[in-house]
Amino acid sequence: MSNVVIAGYARSPFTFANKGELVRVRPDELAAQVVKGLLERTKADPAGIEDLIVGCAFPEGEQGFNIGRILGFLAGLPRTVAGATVNRFCGSSMQAAHIAAGAIRMGAGDAFICAGVESMSRVPMMGFNPMPHPALAKDYPQAFMSMGETAENLASKYKIDRATQENFAVQSHAKAAAAQSAGKLNTEIVSILDGNANVSQDGCIRADTTRAGLAELKPAFLQAGTVTAGTSSPLTDGAAAVLVCSEDYAKKNGLEPLARIKSIAVSGCAPEIMGIGPVHSTQKALDRAGVKLKDIDVIELNEAFAAQSLAVIEELKMDPAKINLDGGAIALGHPLGATGARILGKAAALLKREKKRYALATQCIGGGQGIATVLEAL
Amino acid sequence: MTAAISKVAVIGAGVMGAGIAAHVANAGVPVLLLDIVPKDAANRNVLAEKAVAQLLKADPAPFMSKRAAKLVTPGNLEDDLGKLADCDWIIEAVIEKLEIKRNLYKNLQAARRPGSVVSSNTSTIPLAQLIEGQPKAFAADFLITHFFNPPRYMRLLETVAGPDTRADAVAAIRDFADRMLGKTVIPCKDTPGFIGNRIGIFWIQAAITAAIESGIAVEDADAVLGRPMGIPKTGVFGLLDLVGIDLSPHVVASMVATLPKDDALNGVLGDPSLIQRMIAEGLTGRKGKGGFYRLDRSGGAKTKLAIDLKTGQYRPQRKADLESLDAFKAGGKTGGTQALLTRGDIGGRYAWKVMSATLSYAAELAPEIAASIEDVDAAMRLGYNWKTGPFELLDKLGPAWFADRLKADGRKVPALIARAAAEGGFYKVEGGQLQTLAFAGGRRAVKRPEGVLLLEDIKRKSKRITGNGSASVWDLGDGVLCFEVHTKLNTIDRDVLMLLGQTIARVPLMHKALVIYNEGSNFSAGANLGIALFAANVSLWNEIENMVDLGQNTYKALRHARFPTVAASSGLALGGGCEMLLHSSAVQAHAESYIGLVEVGVGVIPGWGGCKEMLRRWGTSPKMPKGPMPPVAKTFETVGTATVAKSAAEAKELMFLGPQDGITMNRDRLLADAKAKALSLVKGYRPPEAAVYVLPGPTGKAALAMAVDGLRKSGKAMPHDETVAASLATVLSGGDTDPTGTVSEEDILALERAEFMKLVRHPKTLARIESILVTGKPLRN
């Protein structure tokens, strides 16, 4: 059986939705530039790509028309490369990589581009036409519960107070700001051209974030709650992509793999505490890899909310020093469909940069799910 | 000949300069805002850029729309002088220092295009001094244009032309200011303070001095000088707190320096020590640490304090309680003011002292500072927000009574007042024409600017065609009828709706079009809630449902009339008033129209077709994404939060006004524009067909409920808001419909009616209505 590797990672800058520098860039254009950038960097032969799989949480409007196929045209891929869109909300583009990994193992292709995109400026969260099942909404409202409220549920269930959440957010910004100023993020970022403008820097990171500053914010979701805008990931515009291929293909084509995909998993949980999703999916992925959590050296845990991340950390007893070395989504932003590819690519890149053996990338998913990938150094 | 003004520059980015620039932008004209480069500034445009940032934050908003804000280009006087060559009008609004202005004019003269107009916004310096030493070519293109603060909202523009100023330059500015900026342009003679400030500053100074001398409390002084005199209720001390106490010594000093020694202003200067001390201590009014009034927040609770004019110490504020105020209330609209001025208590004596001096001053000065009596009145109305100008107030009091009082005091009776007393008042209507006393003797007709049509003039000339206690119908000529509402705040009651229905039936008999217009401050504050609450209190639910029905049917008739109907809005057009606009063929809106469906604030939803019309507008907007939800969500957001557009331009963005609806900048031109709009629609007019809607049904309601749930949990919505929102969601999502089906206008009206009736019976709704009627404040429950 073929081993599956991640042979490249690129992303756009992540900027605030509705006020950032990418507001006026269409999501299909944004993602196409990232795909092109990925191919240029890896020097992979486009003709060898089986499929372009694009994760997107709200695949409609400018993210519609099977954006996977549209990206192929925009990025100038040969017409022989297929294109698909997948939706697992925040886990969409990690799911894209999982699909590719499964296909490679099946012998159904050697190389895949697994991308993700979300312009939360241009396609609103919930989409243009939210039309929930009325009876389900009434009888089982948690199916549609707001993400903020699920974070509040975890905060109270795990007794995570506001100060602890704020501390976590401050650290996320500090790590991201340090990585940014050290130029560590530049290696992954593809500059986005918008007319004459060239967007090359992340826009959400705030180096001057302080506990005192965050303490002044009002609770965003529950009047007497603890979760604020400062301890939540911001609405973000962005795209990310990874090149997933068989180890043999990488060797044969002179590609430089970052890491091997050791195992994958998804899981479901109660939707009202969707943020705990990574716990079960991580356990499943670790079991499948035959690796213990203590053996994992690098963890990318998506920070949908500080409360949610802290609940997962507590439940799995993760070592905070291993988590999100260059900052997480609270600082960087969380363009829903793009995040999975970002943290997977980031975990692979960190494994190589830090010269470690095992990495874990995991995230929670609205509706009550988790997704996890275990990576191994080559 | 000066070409049309298509680009403007404002020099000086202070409060006035920036405000003027914003208002030029409101007219849709690009404007360059320049100021000096501060020493060692890294950003050379810093002053103008800061001013624009300040404008965007200011409340009330200087800009009418976001689009307008983009028309202001900040710059500086060193790098951008060259750009002045593109400008047709250059407005100088720099500090009131003659030398600085004169030096600047030299630079402007070198940079500007020949034939462009330069004007100064000076408030006190005579034109003759400004142009001294300037070349003839400059003087020919120069005038004074004095705006009042804030420039967007104050309708007065005083102009002064010099002997050398080109007539066509004056005409071009006058026309632009009138039609584009919406100003009432009052030509003034070249005297210090022109008209508004000359009289206004005298009044303020007289009021301060008399208060200190008489020992009257500031609350009492403001209570008698405010509403009873037709002056804003801030009176004099509240006004000083508002504009900044530190401003007045500068203006007074500058006036005293330029006025002749025998000017009466010198007689009311009084003892300045209290004000000097207040300024020294930072007590400059609302912008400072407090003023004559102060809000004390120490100790948690808010306590209103007022200053004791004798000791200069603050003490708790108290409500004015004076015999003279009771006399004012008892005297009613006609006799109240005179009754107050006649009382011998401290309030009556104080008010008489201040007002008799001010009105005499105005009468003595008028021929020297203005072209006519009505110009003086207009200046005080539009520049100081007096309800009546000095001569209108004198007419109200009776010039003979006033002259007798002066004589009894042993004071001189100004010649104009003596004439008015002898000739039956300053104003008179003769043969349907309003006339005033001419300075030169005799009477002259009050002339309106060309193209201005006022209902008050039509009323003088003609009899109303029909009417009742709430509304009237007038003939505007050329086949156009005018429907006028004249209730309190122009609220809509049964009589208004009945007469509107009858009028719609009447128009086709002999007329071509209908204009809905009134000359009050507001188009309409909405349905008359008092009647609704009364009916609810005695459980006359049928009565309320009949009103809902009557409103729906009348507005439907308005929308589907076979002739064009044009509603001319100005001021508030809320609730049922807004729905009247929504059902007219077209709207001609004064730029200062504040339009919104605010029903949820009183616990109900729009019931006269407002939901139906907003759904149609958003549903047919090319800007909306496809699918059944976007128009529903947008309407829900606008109506569910009782959003009120803060200008006609904003009302277009919110779809209360359609793309074809017109905006008139000058309030006095609104009726003429509405009439012209109605006539332009006559030829080939076809009423709109009933709309057919595709709405989401229960799934839409579920989606909206999720959003409201979030607002409720985060504390942004109150419990009753959720109830009201659920009803609104039922109507907007189309009840039990399915996205594969269609919904008719009648279906939506039936939903509106059913949900309205459900809500109006709710005790929390009735509590909201009662709160608005009793306290004027919305209740959050």
Interface residues (C-beta under 8 A of the other chain):
Chain A: G61 M126 F128 N129 P130 M131 P132 H133 P134 A137 K138 P141 F144 S146 G148 E149 P219 A220 F221 L222 Q223 G225
Chain B: P625 K626 G627 P628 M629 P630 A633 P696 P698 T699 G700 K701 A702 A703 A705 M706 D709 G710 K713 S714 G715 P739
